[in-house]
Amino acid sequence: MTSPDIEKPDTSLSWENFIKELRFETDRASGHGGQNVNKTETAVRARFSITETGLLTAAQKLFLIEKGVVGKSGDIAVRNADSASQKTNKDKSAEILYAKLVKWLTPKKERKKTKSPQWANEERLQTKKKLSDKKRFRLDKENY
């Protein structure tokens, strides 16, 4: 498996080490495919144990557990049955799981507060003034 083109956060979670700690399970895919789907195990579930891994810090493990992405067994799992090939599904499920972990562990950028420009405020007030004048004219035509 080759490393997917994903921007990695500042963690020790490298693709090579991540792949070594993955466990794969196969089962029969569901849906279309007739007899072939019923007799071949092409669906793949990739599992990554958060509790047993040495790739994540204690803080990262706690963060993932509090986020609610870890199952009762202490694993994060992704199932893929898109392809008729078990190898393709295995590669794809590993890439999806890695991408999710990287996304969850990448800190979000803080939003910088910006102030709206003066011209935008004036334009908004002008629009409000026009609408209020229109409403006032409709309500009280003789006093306008």
N, C-alpha and C positions, 0 to 999 in steps of 0.2 A: 504494500500500500504506500502511496506517495502522500506527502504532507499536503493538506488542502491549503489554498491561498486565503488564509484568514489572518487578520491582524491579531497578534497575541498580546495579552496584557503582561504586566511586569510580574509574572509568576514563574514558578519552576515547571509549569505544565507544558512540556514540549511534546510534540507529536510522537516522537519515537518512544518516550517513556510512557505516554498515555496508552499507546497501542499495546505495550507489554502488559499493562494492568487490566485490559479489557477482557471480559468473558463473553463468549458467544453461545447462544442457544438457537436451535433451528426448530421449526415446526411447519406444518402444512399451511400454505397460503390459502386464503379464502377468495371467493368471487369467481370470475370467469376462468375458463381453462379446461373444463370438462374432466376427463379421467386423469389427465396429467397432474392437475392440481391436487386431486385426491390421493395420489400415490407418491408424490415427491415432496420433500421438505425443503422448500426454497425460501420461505420467510425466515428472516434472521432477527434476533433480538440481541442487541449489544448492551451489556451491563457494566457499569463502572461503580465500584464500591467506594463510597465516600468515607465510611468508617475505617476501612482497612488500608487506604492508600497513604503513601508517604509523599506524594507529589504536592499535596495541599497543606497549608498551614492550619493550625487549630482554629484560627479566626475565620478562614475561608470555609472550613467545614461547618462551623457554627452558622455562618451566614447562609450557606446553602440549605441547611436543615431548617433554619428559621424562615427562609423564603418559601419553604414547602415543596421543593422540587425533589426531595429525597423520599423514597418509599419506606414502608415499615421495615424492610430488610436492610436498610441503610444503603440501597443502591439507587442509581439513576439509570433508567432503561429507555431504549429507543427501539422500536420494532419497524422493520422495513420489509415490504413484500411487493414493491413496485415492479421488479424485474422477474423474469423466469429463471434467471441465473442466481444461484446461491452466493457465488463470489461477488457479483455486482451488488446484491443486497447487503452483504457483509461489509463491503467497502463503504457503501452509502450510509448505512446505519452508524458506522464508526465516525464518518465525517460529520453527520448530523449531531451526534452526541458531543463531539469535540467542539463544534461551532456553538452549541448551546452553552457548554461549560465556559468557553471563552467569553461569550456574551454576558453570562451571569457574573463572571468574576472581573470583568472590565468595569472600573469605576465610572459612573456617569459624570459628565462634565457639568459644572455648576452654571446656571443661567446668570448672565450678567444683566442687571437691571438697566434698562435704558429709559430715558425720558423722551416723551413725544415732543416733536418740534413745535415751536410757537405757531407756525403757519397752519399746522394740522389742527391745533386747538381752535384757532380763529375760524377755520373752514367749518369745523364741526358746530361751533356756536352760530355761524351764519345760517347753516342748514336748519338748525333748531329754531332760529328766529323766523325763518320763512314759513316753516310748518306751523308754528304757533300763530303767526299772523293770518295764515289761511284758515285755521280753525276758528279764530276769533271772528273773522269776517263771516264765516258760515253761520255762527251762532247768533250774532247781533248785527244784522246788516244795516239797520237804521241808525245806530249809534256809531258806526264805523266811519 
